[in-house]
């Protein structure tokens, strides 16, 4: 099951240091990961998506630290 992606998702990926990796997403929550991405990178993107609240206003976008 997927959830919609809200307006803060790009900022959340950037906070996690993941923006710029070779993957794409649709507003419906579907992802396409390039074969060059590692399983760890994919898991990190999915973790940001799992924590993502599509209803969060842009000014309240959380900061993410991946460990």
C-alpha positions in Angstrom: 0.0 0.0 0.0 1.3 3.4 -0.9 0.5 6.9 0.4 0.5 10.2 -1.4 3.6 12.3 -1.3 3.1 15.8 0.0 5.0 19.0 -0.7 7.6 18.6 2.1 9.0 15.3 0.7 11.8 16.9 -1.3 13.0 18.9 1.7 12.9 15.8 3.9 15.1 13.9 1.4 17.4 16.9 1.3 17.7 17.0 5.1 18.5 13.3 5.0 21.3 13.8 2.4 19.5 11.7 -0.2 18.5 14.3 -2.8 20.5 13.8 -5.9 20.6 10.0 -5.8 19.4 8.3 -9.0 15.7 7.6 -8.2 12.3 9.1 -9.0 8.9 9.1 -7.3 5.4 9.9 -8.2 2.8 11.8 -6.1 1.1 8.5 -5.6 4.1 7.1 -3.6 5.5 4.9 -6.4 9.3 4.8 -6.6 11.7 3.9 -9.3 15.3 3.2 -8.1 18.2 3.1 -10.5 20.3 0.0 -10.4 23.3 2.0 -9.2 21.6 2.6 -5.8 22.8 0.4 -3.0 20.3 -1.5 -0.8 21.2 0.8 2.1 20.4 4.0 0.0 17.1 2.5 -1.0 16.3 1.6 2.6 17.1 5.2 3.6 14.8 6.7 1.0 12.0 4.2 2.1 12.6 5.2 5.7 12.1 8.9 4.9 8.9 7.9 3.0 7.6 5.8 5.8 8.1 8.8 8.3 6.6 11.3 5.7 3.3 12.9 6.6 1.8 14.2 3.4 -0.3 16.7 5.3 2.6 18.5 7.0 2.8 22.1 5.9 6.1 23.1 4.3 7.1 25.3 7.2 6.9 22.4 9.6 9.0 19.9 7.6 11.0 17.7 10.1 14.8 17.3 9.9 16.0 13.8 9.4 19.2 12.2 10.5 19.9 8.8 9.2 22.2 6.6 11.2 
